[in-house]
Amino acid sequence: MGFYYPNRQGHYFANLKQLLDEVPVEQVIELTYYGGNLPKSLVKLSHLKRLTLYDVLEVPETLTKLPHLREIQLLSQSYANIGKLQSYTLNLPHLKKIIFDAEYFRKLNPVSFTQLSSLEILQVENDYLEEFPEYLLNLTALKKLCLNRCSMSNISARIQELAKLEELNLMGNYLKELPDSIGQLTELRVLILRNNRLRKLPESIQGLKKLQYLDCDHNSLKTLPHGVGGLKHLQELTLQSNKLQVLPDEIVQCKALHYLDLTSNQINCLPTEIGELTHLKKLNLPKNKLINLPESLGNFPNLQQLILNNNPLEWAKLPLQVPGFRALMLKYIYQIIQDTDSAELAGQLAHFPPTLEQHPLQKDAVIAKIGKTGIKVNSLKPELGTLGIKYQAKFDAKVTHLVMGRLPKLPIEELLNHSFTFISEAQLNTFIESQQAPDPSKYLLQPDNALAAENIENLKNLLLSEDDQNIAIAIELIKGGGFPKELHTELFMAYKMVSEPKVRKGIKPLLEKYSSEKAKEAMRLRHALFTESMDEMKLRRNINKYTKDNEFDGPKIARYFWDRYKKGILYLFSYGSGEQILNVLPKGDVLNLNEYTINALPGELAQLTTLKKVYLNGCSFMVFPKVLLQMPQIEVLHMERNYLEKLPQEITKMKGLKELSMSFNLIKTLPEVLLEMPHLEKIMIKSWYEPRIDTAMLEKVKEKLPNCELIYL
């Protein structure tokens, strides 16, 4: 209990008398009180304008005797007093602002809202209102209304009666739609709707002519209304984590827009004329499904931030020949390369015109590099010199070809002011080797040489032996005999799995020399590629992380682990070719994948027409595998200890099924669909739960499946 007087230093007082002994009453314009009962002597603070009350059990009517009081906050710091607060009334016609905790809002007599005629700001949080309180419509002077996390499922259809409203915050409720009348709030400037369940916005939203900020993050919006084009003063629009697939063309009419956030949607294309949003400064588009981008994107004169990561962009199809678009995308890539110790996107620079195909390396070319690369300049210069190509350390207008490394320091303006061709480190090394006369000593690179093929196979076995000495021997042989590209993946696997640092150090420069920037990024990942304790799902994630969008062969890696450790089959099921999948499936009549943490089966399984018995116990299936419904010849199916909640109606297509075990899933009773399968001879459906197969169900089983043994206890 006590008073807090927030002057410059801040000070606590045990009681009001102590406060007034030290501070002149005319200086006390703001006060915070902690305690159960508010002293009646508070009326002495005749100049008080702002009052915050924590955990008071009674809100006295004496507050009406504070003539200058304009703001009040009624808050709780603990749960100890919940239920103890008495109902109260506020008759404060001059009050401008109230902030409530849930308990204080519920206990306030609704009559008070007819007596708060000057109230401009009302904020309520963490209440369980369920419905919009209609009595709030009496607050006709209201300019800001915040009803955050109040469990509301609707907004009053008469919301337009709050005609002076400038800010409406409805964050964290259960709203699925808004009334059309919301478009009549013509003074509204800020509308916050994040963390609701909105599926659409009304067309009437175009009536919000003064709206400047619209936040619809974390909803379920699939489209935006065409009326969004009527928001002529809209400056910020944020739509993170919705289900948008396209934007209406009318959005380009929002000429004042300077911030647009579409993170985590399903957008597959942008409006062709989006470049008409000439005031746009920040455009966030990560985690969408964009394949291409409109060339008008290059028309933004004021754009300061563009985010495009985690989109399946097809860089070869982007309109990079358009100067403005080329400059924008070059800035985007270069900023990422400059700001992070990664040159992963540098590989996309090969698509920027003039490309290497249009402007090949030839005599009198000038090469430079910027940033960190694996290039050894001392050995590169003479190699290029013999080809009539010059290397220079400084980037300037003479440079015809540029190698981009990590963390470059060159100002982006330098790149924009010159015409040149990007070339990767791997492309440069490949070019140099292609121009050199065949070296008889590079026996591994001899074309059409059966001995070379045999040696490569032997090297492959050495690299995958998981023996550090064998791997070291293979590296020395490759250094002497040349680097065969078909061993690229095996060399990477050896690099990730070798335990001796010295051997790994010997592999690194050899691997980097011929790897793309994406592949080099995979090399820098620190977590293990494989351990024997990994389950199938984690191994699939790992292989995918190391091989996505680079030249390392994921199915080859998975097949190696499957042959050696019987792990990796889920990756093959998910990403392998039909031939690769069929190669790992059994050729007989039994498929046993017990205890493999897989949650999917490939469609190729249906081609195994001789398969009779399938065992999938202890896997991670949450739904019944559809491919099994295409295999009527299966006689025995065991799927114990999975996460199945039900069986599909189509299971009746499995006409040959005689024995079915679904024990210890999430199925709590016998699925009635099994009663339509008279060919069943044995059903096992034991449960973690108490058996829910009653006498009536047992009678049905006897009637419908007279020859079937039911085991459920």
N, C-alpha and C positions, 0 to 999 in steps of 0.2 A: 504494500500500500504506500502511496506517496505521489508527489508531483514531480514532473520533469519540466523544467523551464528551458526551452531551447534557444538560449541566447548564443552568443558566439562560441563560448566554451562549453555550454551545456551544464546543467546543474540539477541535482535531485534535492527535493525538500520533503521533510517528514510530514508536514502539514501546511495548510494554507497560511496560517499566521507567520510561520517561519519564512515563507516565500515573500509575504508582503513586508516583513521587517527588513528585507534586503533589497527588494525590487519595488520601485514606485508603481502603483497600480496602473498608471497610464502607459507604462512600458510593457505590461503583460498583455500582449495581443495574441499569443499562441501558447498552448499548454497541453501537456499529456498527463493523464491520470491513470494510475494502476491501483486497483482495489475493488472491494465489494460494494460499498455504499458511498455515493458521491455526497460530500458535505453540502449542506444548504447554504453555507457561507460563500459558496462559489459565486453568488450573485454580486459579491463585492467587486468582482473583476469586470467592471462595467465597460472596459475597452476591449474585452476578449473578442477576437475574430475567428480563431481556429481552435477547435477543441477535439482532442483524441481521447477516447475512453476505452480502457482495456479491462475486461472481466468485471464490469460493474453489474450488480444484481438488480439494480433499479435505475431507471432513467427518470429523474424527477421532473415535474412540471415547472420547476423553478428556472429551467433553461429558457423559458419564455421571457424571463426578466433580464436577459443579456441582450441589450438592444443592438449591439454591433456584431453579434455572432452570425457568421456567414458560412462557415464550413464545420462539419462535425463528422467524426469517424467513430463507429461503434464496433469494436473488434474483440476477438477472444484469443488468448495465448495458450489456454489449456482446455482440457475436456472436463475439468473438475466441476465447473458450474453449469454444465449443460442440463437443461430442465429446471433450473432454479430461477431463471430470469422471469420477472413478472411482465405482464402485458403493459404497454405504455402508449402514450399519444404524444405526437410532436406537433405543436401549434406554433410554427415558426415561419410566418409568412415572408420574412426577409432572408431566409436561408437560401444559399446558392448551391451548396454541394453537400452530398451525404455519401459516405462509403460504409456499407454494411457487411458484417459477417452473417452467415446464414441464420443463426439463432436470433440475432437482433432484428433481422428483416421479418422473420416469421412472427415475432411477438409484437410487432408494430401494428397498432389498430389501423385498418385500411382507411378509416375516416381521416387520418392524418394527411392522406394524399390530396384531399380537397383543401387542406389548410397550408400546404407548401406551395403557394401560388407563384413564388419567385424561383423555385428550384430549377437550376440549369444542368446540374451534373448528378447522376445517380449511378452508383456502382454496387452491384451485389455479386458475390462469388461463393461457389461451393454450396449451393442450396439445392433442395430437392423440390423444385416448383412443379415439375411435370407439365403444367400448362402456363401460358403467359398470363400474368396477373392483369386482368382487365382494368383494375382500379388505377394502374399506372397511367392510363390514358387521361386521367385528370390533370396530369402534370404538363399542362399545355405550354409552359415556358421552357420545357426541357430541351437542352442542346446536346447533351451527351448521355447515352444510356448504355451501361455495361451490365450484361447478365451472363457472366462467364461461368461455365461448368455448373449450370443450374438444372440439368436433366430435363430441359424443356423439349417437347416433341412438336410444338407448333408455335407460330407467332400470330398474334391477333390480326384478324382481317381488317380491323379498324386502325391499324398502325399509322395510317396517314393522319390521324387526329393529332399526333405529335408533330405538328407541321413545322416547328422550328428546329427539329432534330438535325444536328450537323455530324454527329458520330454515333454509330450503332455497333456495339461489340457483342456478338452472340457466340463467342468461341466456346468450344467444348460442350455442346449440347447434343440432342438427338434429332435435329431437324432434318427432314427428308425433302421438304419443299418450302418455298416462301410464298406468301400471298401476293397476288397481283398488285394489291394496294401499296406494296412497298415502293413501287415506281412513282408514287405520288409524294414521296418525301423529297421535294424539290430542293431543299436546303442541305441535303445530306452530302458530306464531303468525304467521310471515312465509313467504310462498311467492312467489318471483320466477321467472317463466317467459317474460319478454319476449324478443323476437328469436329465436323458434324457428319451427317449422312446424306448430304444433298446429292440428288441424282440429276437435277437440272436447275437452271435459273430461269425465272419468268421473263418473257419478252418485254414485259413492262419495265424492266430494268433500264431501258433506254430513256425513261423519264427522269433518271437521276442526273440531270444536266450539270450539276456542280460537283459530282463525285470525282475525287482525286485519288483515292486509295481503295482498292478492292482486294481483300485477302480471302481466298477460297481454298487454301491448302488443306490437304488431308480430308477430302470428301470422296464422293463416287461419281463425279461429273463425267459424262460420256461425250457431251457436246456443250458448246456455248451458244446462247441465243444470238440470232442475227442482230438483235437489238443492241448488242454490245457496241456496235458502231456508233450509236448515239451518244456514247460517253465522251464527249468532245474534250472535257477537261481532265480525263483520267491520266494520271502520271505514273502510278504503280499498280501493276496487276500481277498477283502471285497465285499460282495454281499448282503448287507442288503436290505430288502423290494423289493424282486423280486417275481417271480412266479415259482421258481425252485421246482421240485418234487423229482428229484434224482440228484446225482452227477455222472459223468462218472467215470468208474473204473480207467481211465488213470490219474486221479488227484493224485493218490498215487505215480506217477512218478515225482511229483514236490518235490523232496527230500529236497530242501533248504527251504521249506515253514515253517515259524515259527508263522504265524498269519493267522487264517482262521475265517472269520465272516460270518455266514449264517443266521443271525437274521431275523425273519419275512419273511419266505418263506413258502412253502407247502411241505417240504421234509418229506417223510415217511420212508426212510431208508438210511443208509450210506453204502459206499462201504465196502465189507467184510474185505478188507486188509488195511483199513485206518490207522491202526496202523503202517504201514510202513513209515509214515511221522514222523520219529524219531526226527526231529529237532523242531517239533511243540511245541510252548510254550503257545499259547492262542487259544482256540477253543470255539466259541460262536454259540450256536444252539437254543436260545430261540425262542418261538413263531413259532414252526413248527408243524408237525404232526407225530413226531417220536413215535412209539409204542414200538419198541425194539432197541437195540444197539448191534453192533458186539463186540465179545469178544476181538478182536484185539485192541480195544480202550484202553485196559489195558497195551499196549506195549509202550506207550509214556514215555520215560525216563525223558524228560525235561518239561513235561506239568506243567504249573504254574496256568492256569486259565481254568476252564470248566464251561460253563453256559448252563443249560438245562431247565430252568423254562418255564412254559406254553407249555409243550408237553404232550400228553396223554400216557405217558409211562406206560406200564404194568409191574410193578416192579416184580411181581411174575414170569414173563417169562424171565427176564434179566439173563444173564449167570453169576450170582453172585458166583457160585461155582468155577469160574476161579480165582485164587489168585490175579493176577495183576488187573483184572477188579474189583474184590471185593474191593481192596485197593483204586482204583481210585474213585469208587462211594462212598465209605465211607468218603474219603477226601472231596468229593463234598458236601455231606449232612452235614458233621460235620462243614465245614467252614461256611455254611449258618446259622447253629444253633448257632455257636460261634459269628458270626458278627451281627445277628439280634435278637431282643427280641421275637423270635418265634421258636417253636419246631414243626412247622407244618409238616416238612419232617421227623420228628423222627418216625412217624408211619410206614414209608417205611423200617425202620431198621428191622422190624419183618421178612422181606424177606431175610435178610442176614444169610447165614449158619454159624454155626449150628443154625437152627431155633428152636423155642420153641417146635414144634412138634417133632423135632429130638432130642432135649435135654430138656425134660420137668423138671419142678421144682420137686424136690424130696428130701428125707432126705440127709443131709450132703452138700446140695447146699449152696453157699455163694452169697449173694446179696449185691450190692453196688449201689449207685446212684451218678450221677454228674449233676451239673447245678441246676436250680431252679425247684422244683417239689412241689406238694401238699402233699407229704408224711409226716406224723407225725411220726418221728423216735421213739419217746418215746412209742407210742402205737404199732408201727410196730414190734419192737424187741420181745416183749413177744408173740405176735401172731405168728411170725415165729418160735420162740423158741419152742413152743408147737408142731410144725411140724418137729422139728429136723433140721431147716434151720437157718443159721447164717446170721446176717446183720453186715457188717463192713463199717466204714466210709471211709476208704482208698481203692482206686482202685489199685489192684496189680494182680499178676499171680494167686492168690488163688480164685479170683472172677469167679464164673461160670455164673452169670446172672447180667446184668447191666440195670438200669433204666436211660434213657436219658432225662434230663430236658432242660430248656432254659438257654442260655448263659453259657455253661460249660467252665471251664478254663483249663481242663486237656489237655496237648499237644497231638496232633493227633498221634504222634509216639507211645504213650503208648497204644492206642487202636489197632494199627497195629501190635504190638509185642505180643499180647496175644490172645488166643482163648477163646471166651465166647459167650453167647447168649443174644441178646437184648430182653428186656421185657418191655412193656409199663406199666404205672401206673395203667391204667384200667385193664389190664390183671392180674397184681399182686393182685389187690383188689378182682377181680372175683375169682382168684385161692384161696385166703385165705378164702373167704366165702364158696366156694365149699367144703373145707376141714373141715369146722366146723359142729358140730352136729346140726340138725334142731332145731331152737329156736321157741318154741310154741308162744312166745310173738310176733314174726314176722308174724302176721296174714295175712299180705298182700302178703306173699310169699308162702302160703300154696298151694300146687298143687291140682288141681281138687276140688277146694273149691268154691262153688257157692257164698257163703258169701264174700269170698275174691274178686271175680269178681265184685260183686255188690259194694263193698267198693272202688275198683279201679275206677269204673265208677263214683261214688260220688266224689272221689278225683279229677278226671279229670274235673268235673264240677266246683269244688272249684278253681282249678288252673287256669281255663279259665274264671273265673267270672269277672276278671279285678277289683276285689275288694281286696284291700290290706289286710284287716282283714281275709277274706276267704282264701286267699293265705297263710297267716301266719298259719292259722289253719291246712291247708293241709300239710305244711312243717313239723309241729310238729307231725302230724299223720304218715307221711312217716318216720320220724326219729325213731318213736317208733315201727311202724309196718313193717319196711323194705322198700327197694326201688324197686318197680316193674319196670322192664325195659320197659314195654309198655307205661309208662308215661314219658319216656325220653324227647320226643319232647314237651309235654305239660309243663314239668318243665322248659325247655329252654324258651318257649314262656312266661311263667310267669316271668322268670328272666329278659327278655328283656322289658316286658311291665309294670312291677310293678313300682309304683312311690315312694314308701317308701324305702329309702336306707337301713334301718334296716332289712326289709324283704328280700331285694335283697342280703344283706350280709349273711343272713341265708341260702339262696338257693345255693350260690356260691360253698361252699365246698362239698355239697351233689352232685351237678351237676358235678363238676370237678373230683370227686372220680371215677365216672363211665364213663367218656367221653374220647374219643381218643384225640390225640394232635390236629388233624384237627378240632374237635368240640370245643376244648378249644380256638383255634384261633378265631373261630366264636364268642365265648363268649366275646372275648376281643374287637371286633369291636364296635366302639363307636356310630355310627349313629343308628337312630331309626329303628326298624324292620317294624313298621307300624304307619302311621298317617292317619286320615280320609281324609286329603287333598291330599294324594298320588294318582297319576293316575295309570292306569293299567301297563304301561311300567316301571315306576319306582318301583312299587311293585314287578313286576316280577324280575327285577334286584336285588332288595333287598333280596327277598327270595332265589334266586339262589346264591347270595353271602354268605348268612348265612348257606346254606345247601349243597353246592357243595362238593362232595367227603367226606362227613362225615355221621354220623348215624342219624342226624336230618331229619325228614320226611317233605320234601318240599310240596308235594301235601296235606298232612294233615294240614299244616299251611295255605296253600292257601284256602282249603275247609272251615276252620274255619272262615277266613275273609270273604269268600263269603256268608256263612250262616248268619254271624252276621252283615256285612256291605255291602254286595253285591259288594265286590271287591276281586280280586284274580283270576278271570276267565281266564285271559290271561296266567297266569302261568300254570293253569290246562290244557289249550289248548296246551301249549308248552311242558310240562313235565309230565303231568298226564297220567295214563294208560287209555286204552280204556274204561274200566268200570268206572273209576273216571270221565272221560269226560262225558260219557252218563248220569251219575247220576246228573250232574248239568245242563244238557240241558233240555228244556221243553218237556213235554209229549204230548202237544196239537198240534194245527195247527199254532201257532204263535211263532216266535222267535223275541224278542225285546231286542236289545243290543244298543239302542240309547244312545249316549253320553259316552259310554265306550271307552276309548282310546286304542282300540285293533287294531292290524294290520294283524291279521291272524285268520283263522277259521280252526278247526280240521277236518281231514278226516272223523271222526266218525259222523259228521253231516249228511252225506249221508245216514246213517241208519235210520234217522227220516223220514220215507216215508209218514207220515201224515202231514208233515209241508207244509203249504200253503202260509204263509205270513212271510216275513223276513224284519226286520227294523234295519238298520245299519247306521243311521244318526249320524253325529258328531263323527265318529270314526277316525281312522288314516290310512285307507287303501290307499296304493300307487298303488297297482295293484288289479285287480278284483279277488276275491277269487275263486280259481279253483274248490273247492268242490261244489260250487253252480251250476257249469256246469254239475254236475252229478245228479242234482235234477230237472228233467223235470216237476215235479208236482207243483213247486212253481208258484203261480199266481200273487203275489204282492211282489215287491222288491224295497225298498227305501234305497238309499245310498247317501243321500245329505250330503254336507259339509265334504267331504273326500279329497283325493289328487289324484284322478284318472285323467290320461291324455288321456286315450283311453279305449275302450272296446274290448275284445278279439273276434276274428272271431267266436270262438266256442260258443258264447252266443246264437247262433241260435239253439243250442241243448235244450234250455229251452223252449220246445214246449208249455208248459202250461202258460207261462208268459203273463199276460194281462195288468198289470200296472207296469210301471218302472219310478222311479224318480232318476235322476242323477244331480239334481240342485246343483249349487255352488261347483263344482269340478274344475279341471283344463282343462276340456273339453270345447273347445271354439266354437264348432259347432256340429250339429247333426251327430253322427257317421253313416256312410252309411250302416253299417252292420244291423242296426235296420230296414232298408227298406226291409230286407229279412225275417222279422218276421211278417207276415200278421195277426197273432193272437193277436197282441198288440192292446189294446183298449185305452190306455192312456200313454202318455210320457210327463214327466216334466223335462225340461232341462234348467232351468233358470241359468244365468251366472253372475259372478262378473264382467265380461268384457262386452263390447258392444255386443249386439246380432249379430251373424254372420250367421244367417239363412236367406239367401236371397230368392228372389222370385222363383228362379229356384229350390231351395231345397224344398220350400213349395209345388210347383207343383209336385215334385217327391213324397212327402208324400201323397198328395191327390190321386196320381195314384197308388202307391204301398200299402198304408195303408188307404184305403178309410173309414174304420170304426174307425180310431184312432184319439183321441183328443190330439193335440200337444200344450203344454203350455210352452212358452219360453220367455215371456215378464213379 
